[in-house]
């Protein structure tokens, strides 16, 4: 369970980073 939760958090963090990068590219 803990590993799965950690994995989900990591994926979310990567998604957030990707969104931030996309915003910078758009700007």
mmCIF file of the N, C-alpha and C atoms, coordinates in Angstrom:
data_MODEL
# 
_entry.id   MODEL 
# 
loop_
_atom_site.group_PDB 
_atom_site.id 
_atom_site.type_symbol 
_atom_site.label_atom_id 
_atom_site.label_alt_id 
_atom_site.label_comp_id 
_atom_site.label_asym_id 
_atom_site.label_entity_id 
_atom_site.label_seq_id 
_atom_site.pdbx_PDB_ins_code 
_atom_site.Cartn_x 
_atom_site.Cartn_y 
_atom_site.Cartn_z 
_atom_site.occupancy 
_atom_site.B_iso_or_equiv 
_atom_site.pdbx_formal_charge 
_atom_site.auth_seq_id 
_atom_site.auth_comp_id 
_atom_site.auth_asym_id 
_atom_site.auth_atom_id 
_atom_site.pdbx_PDB_model_num 
ATOM 1  N N  . UNK A 1 1  ? 0.848 -1.202 0.000   1.00 0.00 ? 1  UNK A N  1 
ATOM 2  C CA . UNK A 1 1  ? 0.000 0.000  0.000   1.00 0.00 ? 1  UNK A CA 1 
ATOM 3  C C  . UNK A 1 1  ? 0.883 1.252  0.000   1.00 0.00 ? 1  UNK A C  1 
ATOM 4  N N  . UNK A 1 2  ? 1.828 1.290  0.917   1.00 0.00 ? 2  UNK A N  1 
ATOM 5  C CA . UNK A 1 2  ? 2.688 2.481  1.015   1.00 0.00 ? 2  UNK A CA 1 
ATOM 6  C C  . UNK A 1 2  ? 3.427 2.718  -0.302  1.00 0.00 ? 2  UNK A C  1 
ATOM 7  N N  . UNK A 1 3  ? 3.940 1.641  -0.883  1.00 0.00 ? 3  UNK A N  1 
ATOM 8  C CA . UNK A 1 3  ? 4.685 1.777  -2.144  1.00 0.00 ? 3  UNK A CA 1 
ATOM 9  C C  . UNK A 1 3  ? 3.750 2.308  -3.228  1.00 0.00 ? 3  UNK A C  1 
ATOM 10 N N  . UNK A 1 4  ? 2.532 1.779  -3.276  1.00 0.00 ? 4  UNK A N  1 
ATOM 11 C CA . UNK A 1 4  ? 1.576 2.222  -4.295  1.00 0.00 ? 4  UNK A CA 1 
ATOM 12 C C  . UNK A 1 4  ? 1.254 3.706  -4.112  1.00 0.00 ? 4  UNK A C  1 
ATOM 13 N N  . UNK A 1 5  ? 1.019 4.102  -2.860  1.00 0.00 ? 5  UNK A N  1 
ATOM 14 C CA . UNK A 1 5  ? 0.705 5.506  -2.585  1.00 0.00 ? 5  UNK A CA 1 
ATOM 15 C C  . UNK A 1 5  ? 1.884 6.388  -2.998  1.00 0.00 ? 5  UNK A C  1 
ATOM 16 N N  . UNK A 1 6  ? 3.080 5.953  -2.679  1.00 0.00 ? 6  UNK A N  1 
ATOM 17 C CA . UNK A 1 6  ? 4.278 6.736  -3.033  1.00 0.00 ? 6  UNK A CA 1 
ATOM 18 C C  . UNK A 1 6  ? 4.380 6.858  -4.556  1.00 0.00 ? 6  UNK A C  1 
ATOM 19 N N  . UNK A 1 7  ? 4.094 5.780  -5.247  1.00 0.00 ? 7  UNK A N  1 
ATOM 20 C CA . UNK A 1 7  ? 4.159 5.788  -6.706  1.00 0.00 ? 7  UNK A CA 1 
ATOM 21 C C  . UNK A 1 7  ? 3.158 6.791  -7.257  1.00 0.00 ? 7  UNK A C  1 
ATOM 22 N N  . UNK A 1 8  ? 1.965 6.786  -6.706  1.00 0.00 ? 8  UNK A N  1 
ATOM 23 C CA . UNK A 1 8  ? 0.929 7.713  -7.178  1.00 0.00 ? 8  UNK A CA 1 
ATOM 24 C C  . UNK A 1 8  ? 1.379 9.149  -6.941  1.00 0.00 ? 8  UNK A C  1 
ATOM 25 N N  . UNK A 1 9  ? 1.957 9.419  -5.798  1.00 0.00 ? 9  UNK A N  1 
ATOM 26 C CA . UNK A 1 9  ? 2.441 10.768 -5.491  1.00 0.00 ? 9  UNK A CA 1 
ATOM 27 C C  . UNK A 1 9  ? 3.529 11.178 -6.482  1.00 0.00 ? 9  UNK A C  1 
ATOM 28 N N  . UNK A 1 10 ? 4.399 10.253 -6.795  1.00 0.00 ? 10 UNK A N  1 
ATOM 29 C CA . UNK A 1 10 ? 5.483 10.551 -7.737  1.00 0.00 ? 10 UNK A CA 1 
ATOM 30 C C  . UNK A 1 10 ? 4.905 10.871 -9.106  1.00 0.00 ? 10 UNK A C  1 
ATOM 31 N N  . UNK A 1 11 ? 3.934 10.073 -9.537  1.00 0.00 ? 11 UNK A N  1 
ATOM 32 C CA . UNK A 1 11 ? 3.301 10.309 -10.843 1.00 0.00 ? 11 UNK A CA 1 
ATOM 33 C C  . UNK A 1 11 ? 2.639 11.677 -10.845 1.00 0.00 ? 11 UNK A C  1 
ATOM 34 N N  . UNK A 1 12 ? 1.953 12.015 -9.769  1.00 0.00 ? 12 UNK A N  1 
ATOM 35 C CA . UNK A 1 12 ? 1.291 13.324 -9.699  1.00 0.00 ? 12 UNK A CA 1 
ATOM 36 C C  . UNK A 1 12 ? 2.326 14.432 -9.767  1.00 0.00 ? 12 UNK A C  1 
ATOM 37 N N  . UNK A 1 13 ? 3.427 14.258 -9.059  1.00 0.00 ? 13 UNK A N  1 
ATOM 38 C CA . UNK A 1 13 ? 4.476 15.278 -9.079  1.00 0.00 ? 13 UNK A CA 1 
ATOM 39 C C  . UNK A 1 13 ? 5.016 15.445 -10.501 1.00 0.00 ? 13 UNK A C  1 
ATOM 40 N N  . UNK A 1 14 ? 5.202 14.361 -11.197 1.00 0.00 ? 14 UNK A N  1 
ATOM 41 C CA . UNK A 1 14 ? 5.703 14.435 -12.573 1.00 0.00 ? 14 UNK A CA 1 
ATOM 42 C C  . UNK A 1 14 ? 4.681 15.162 -13.443 1.00 0.00 ? 14 UNK A C  1 
ATOM 43 N N  . UNK A 1 15 ? 3.407 14.864 -13.224 1.00 0.00 ? 15 UNK A N  1 
ATOM 44 C CA . UNK A 1 15 ? 2.366 15.521 -14.017 1.00 0.00 ? 15 UNK A CA 1 
ATOM 45 C C  . UNK A 1 15 ? 2.375 17.020 -13.750 1.00 0.00 ? 15 UNK A C  1 
ATOM 46 N N  . UNK A 1 16 ? 2.539 17.396 -12.491 1.00 0.00 ? 16 UNK A N  1 
ATOM 47 C CA . UNK A 1 16 ? 2.566 18.819 -12.131 1.00 0.00 ? 16 UNK A CA 1 
ATOM 48 C C  . UNK A 1 16 ? 3.763 19.486 -12.816 1.00 0.00 ? 16 UNK A C  1 
ATOM 49 N N  . UNK A 1 17 ? 4.904 18.836 -12.782 1.00 0.00 ? 17 UNK A N  1 
ATOM 50 C CA . UNK A 1 17 ? 6.104 19.390 -13.417 1.00 0.00 ? 17 UNK A CA 1 
ATOM 51 C C  . UNK A 1 17 ? 5.869 19.554 -14.915 1.00 0.00 ? 17 UNK A C  1 
ATOM 52 N N  . UNK A 1 18 ? 5.240 18.568 -15.510 1.00 0.00 ? 18 UNK A N  1 
ATOM 53 C CA . UNK A 1 18 ? 4.954 18.639 -16.950 1.00 0.00 ? 18 UNK A CA 1 
ATOM 54 C C  . UNK A 1 18 ? 4.021 19.798 -17.237 1.00 0.00 ? 18 UNK A C  1 
ATOM 55 N N  . UNK A 1 19 ? 3.004 19.976 -16.402 1.00 0.00 ? 19 UNK A N  1 
ATOM 56 C CA . UNK A 1 19 ? 2.053 21.074 -16.615 1.00 0.00 ? 19 UNK A CA 1 
ATOM 57 C C  . UNK A 1 19 ? 2.767 22.416 -16.506 1.00 0.00 ? 19 UNK A C  1 
ATOM 58 N N  . UNK A 1 20 ? 3.657 22.527 -15.531 1.00 0.00 ? 20 UNK A N  1 
ATOM 59 C CA . UNK A 1 20 ? 4.406 23.784 -15.347 1.00 0.00 ? 20 UNK A CA 1 
ATOM 60 C C  . UNK A 1 20 ? 5.273 24.042 -16.583 1.00 0.00 ? 20 UNK A C  1 
ATOM 61 N N  . UNK A 1 21 ? 5.923 23.003 -17.079 1.00 0.00 ? 21 UNK A N  1 
ATOM 62 C CA . UNK A 1 21 ? 6.771 23.154 -18.272 1.00 0.00 ? 21 UNK A CA 1 
ATOM 63 C C  . UNK A 1 21 ? 5.930 23.589 -19.463 1.00 0.00 ? 21 UNK A C  1 
ATOM 64 N N  . UNK A 1 22 ? 4.776 22.986 -19.616 1.00 0.00 ? 22 UNK A N  1 
ATOM 65 C CA . UNK A 1 22 ? 3.886 23.334 -20.737 1.00 0.00 ? 22 UNK A CA 1 
ATOM 66 C C  . UNK A 1 22 ? 3.468 24.794 -20.615 1.00 0.00 ? 22 UNK A C  1 
ATOM 67 N N  . UNK A 1 23 ? 3.138 25.236 -19.409 1.00 0.00 ? 23 UNK A N  1 
ATOM 68 C CA . UNK A 1 23 ? 2.750 26.638 -19.210 1.00 0.00 ? 23 UNK A CA 1 
ATOM 69 C C  . UNK A 1 23 ? 3.885 27.566 -19.627 1.00 0.00 ? 23 UNK A C  1 
ATOM 70 N N  . UNK A 1 24 ? 5.110 27.220 -19.255 1.00 0.00 ? 24 UNK A N  1 
ATOM 71 C CA . UNK A 1 24 ? 6.257 28.058 -19.626 1.00 0.00 ? 24 UNK A CA 1 
ATOM 72 C C  . UNK A 1 24 ? 6.404 28.094 -21.149 1.00 0.00 ? 24 UNK A C  1 
ATOM 73 N N  . UNK A 1 25 ? 6.215 26.947 -21.779 1.00 0.00 ? 25 UNK A N  1 
ATOM 74 C CA . UNK A 1 25 ? 6.347 26.891 -23.245 1.00 0.00 ? 25 UNK A CA 1 
ATOM 75 C C  . UNK A 1 25 ? 5.264 27.741 -23.892 1.00 0.00 ? 25 UNK A C  1 
ATOM 76 N N  . UNK A 1 26 ? 4.067 27.685 -23.342 1.00 0.00 ? 26 UNK A N  1 
ATOM 77 C CA . UNK A 1 26 ? 2.950 28.455 -23.908 1.00 0.00 ? 26 UNK A CA 1 
ATOM 78 C C  . UNK A 1 26 ? 3.240 29.945 -23.763 1.00 0.00 ? 26 UNK A C  1 
ATOM 79 N N  . UNK A 1 27 ? 3.753 30.322 -22.598 1.00 0.00 ? 27 UNK A N  1 
ATOM 80 C CA . UNK A 1 27 ? 4.052 31.736 -22.361 1.00 0.00 ? 27 UNK A CA 1 
ATOM 81 C C  . UNK A 1 27 ? 5.227 32.138 -23.253 1.00 0.00 ? 27 UNK A C  1 
# 
